[in-house]
Amino acid sequence: MQGCSQAARGVCLGLAGAWLALGLWANSAPPSGAFESGPVRPPAGDSASETIDRLVFARHAALGIQTASVCSDAVFLRRLYLDVIGTLPTESEARAFLESQAPDKRRQLVEHLLEREEFADYWTMKWSDLLRLKAEFPINLWPNAVQAYHRYLRDSVRQNKPGDVLARELLTSSGSNFRVGQVNFYRAMQNRDPRGIAQTVALTFLGERTDRWPAGKLDGLAGFFAQVGFKATQEWKEEIVFFDVAQDTNRLAAQAAFPDGTPARLTGDRDPRQVFADWLLDAENPALARNLANRIWSWLLGRGIVHEPDDLRPDNLPSNPALLAHLERELVRGRYDLKQLFRTILGSQTYQLSSVPKTDTAEAAAQFAHYPLRQLEAEVLIDALNRLTGAHESYSSLIPEPFSFIPGEMRAIALPDGSITSAFLELFGRPPRDTGFESERQNLATAGQRLHLLNSTHVQRKLEQSRLVQLPARGKAPPRGLASGLYLAVLSRPPTPDELEAVERSIATTGGGPREVAIDLVWALINTPEFLYRH
């Protein structure tokens, strides 16, 4: 192993080798008491979160599926940080939560994380993948427009802009792509003719793939966007998006029809995009609420109630129709308050189930009988490694136009432009943001990824130049104090007695100073599935 020191190589080989030899730890016995806290409780009231549990657990009972236990506090802490802000808790944050005796500390933690600045960064990243924020080919937004679009999206997330307001602004705005960030919705697509725009609108706001649509249905939707005009200015790469009344005789505009088949009545003095937005946001139309509820559920629970989350269609039925209908109603009743939907889902026992299944079948996974294992996104993983070691990453665009300077301390989840990347992000499956499909993100483990983490000079340098020995509790009661602090920093939990014994045995056998031991122990831990996966 290239990176481990001579003196403490046994720690790295012993711990990492033992974990990796087991494969995915969720399919074997986890450390005793580390991941589960007890059985699920029957829903006791009528809150929106308890209704989720009632609907989910009723399906389990009807299908003979055993529901997993509720996860431990340590697992909930780590899971919530990663799912809500894309960031690992620090050692001190983990210690404070685990030592807290507050009966509602899980709810308090949800509220705290929803207000963190990282929430805006992480969820702007998620929306940027969907909305294709990319300066270079094939989207060609150009850097100034990407900055304006990203700033608009981040401000919207930070302010908790209602989902229906966000949709209307994206659909109906006009102006300069440098000054009105949201007009870049019409520029951030490979095909900007009316049919191409219609395909993007259907994917983004309806969660539907139009390749399955009949030609007449696509033409009907395209009619609402036949009068979207693009006009250049004297400023380099600036473009004005506007309602082009000169195109009011366009054949597509004359045959505009809503996706439900209802013909549209368009007048020459009103932007057809506003007519479509009125239909989409009508209180009787569940299309947008269904799409948003299903996507957010998928982002938090690993798969959609309709799976895939961007493939809603009549013959792709939800695994739990009553659950999806409940989330739709809650979103509309809450006036599209997206943070409130987060609270509803995160407060449920369904979200807080252990990842260790009691019924390990595809049907149990589709019915959310346990939390699904998911590898960390590339951006979240490199940010976690940098935060643990105090290191920075170098990001750049292969075709800078103009050259983009990225401060060394910028976190990957905050990168505004899909063209700005690194070798690590590419290796670990960051999406290219070319299409807006969820499947663009490649989140499956590869041999190259494992070798990079286990044996690359890139990771080795981060560890060797780190400030690991300066973290809290490093000098207390070695080696137990050392191990306890590092386990909290890396895995967000204290080590089990068996793990402490293994660390002590390895240190006694190999020798080495505190710094060497800390580096090699962290190297071992970051190569465990417990670190690399959401669980």
Phi, psi and omega in degrees: 000118190298317192276338185285142179288159181299317187289321188248021182301332181297326178298311184295311180294318184295309183284310182295316180298318180296316180294312185293329178294332181283343187077208180294120186294339181291340178267004175231182182286120178286165174307136187306125174075003186278334191240346182235148179241344179158175181288162177291153178256143176300137178305133189257341186224203184241020179292163181298322178294318180291330175294322174306310183297320181298316182290320181289312184291331176295322177294321177300314181297319182292329183262003180070032180261133175276129180279138178296163175290166173286141183289160178287167177300320181295318179293317179300316180304306183295316181299315184293317177302314183291319184285329186262321182234005176059032188217138176285146172292150174285170178301316182292323177295318179296316182297317182297317181292316183292331180273347181294140178254008181296129183294336181248033186294333177292317178296318179299321180293321176303311181298319181297314184289328179296341180258358180287150177297328179296335175300314179296318179297311187292316183281337169295321176300316180297315178292328179293326174298313182294322186263005169064055178280102184207127184284323191258188183304140005264002182279316174059048173288327186079149191303317182298321180290322177300316180299317180294318181293315181296319179298319177299314182294317182293319177299321180295317179293314182297323180276357183056049178299131180304145184298326180288325177294316178301315180298315181296319180295318179295323185281328193244355186286152174228159177137192182285137178292344178270340189242337177240088191307322188291342179292345178292350172305321182279350179257338184274059177206150184287330182240112185257012173282168186306321179290321177296319176297317180299320178298318180291319178298316180297318180294317187285313189258338178252345184068030184240145177260117188283355176296344177264356182278149169291155185301322181296324179292319179293319178296323178298316178291322181298333181301331180287346185240014180287343182249023172280118181252153178232128184223129179282159175238184179280350177277138186302120176071004176283145180215140178261129173259130186207165174278110186266094182294341180294344181262023187288354176262006181302136183300320181296319179297326182290336182249024180302136178213145179289157182301339177277003177097351181287126178295148179261148175253104182256140175245153186292343185261001181236134180299121180301336178297325178292325178295317178295318179299322177299318178295314183299323187260009176298140183300336181271356183257114183274002192301309182292316181298320179296316181297311181295316181298317181292320180294314182294321175300317180296318180295329182268328185250004172089342176203154181282158169296322161259124185241129000289157185289346176249030179226050177284127179197161185301328182264010173244085192282149175293146179291335178218086185303322181294324178295314180296319178297321178297315180293322175302311182298318180297322180293316179292316180297327178274014179056043176060034175284104186290324178295325178294324175295321174303311181302317181298314182288314184292335179278356181277153172293331179303315177293328187268013177289154176293156174276357178271107187285151170261334169237111188258073179229165177297324180294320178297320178295319180293336180262010174060044179279352174202161178285136185276142172290133177217132177293145177299143174297155182304316182294319180293320183293313181292325176296321179295316179297318181292323181291321179295323187258351184074017182269169175240163177241152178258122180242144180203167174255137180292333180233073183289122180216090356282179180301134181253126176262127180246116178302143184299332183274358181293134180277151183297326180292345181261000179297127184278338195241125177294344177280341180269118190211191176208167179299324180295313181298321179295316182297323186263017164088023175301136183291146178284350180061043179265332189234336185086001177283143177299329185289353177296329179282119180265101189250022178263142181292142177234162178297323179298321178296315182295319179295323180297314181291326186276332194211029182256149176292334179301310179287322180302315181295320179301316182289316184291333180262011186280172177252036186301320183287351179267354179292157181305147174073009182293327185265006185265129172043057177294149359270355183294318178296321178299310182296318182299314180295319182288322176298319178295320181290322187267315186251357178064029177207157175285157177288151175282164178304320179296322180290320177300318180296320179295320179294314180298319181295319180293320180294318180296326183282320189261337185075200180104151180279174182303322182292315179297318180296316181298315181297314184288327177293317178297319178301317178297315185292323181288349176263006177271148175302332180298329176276321190279346184242148163286137183209000000 
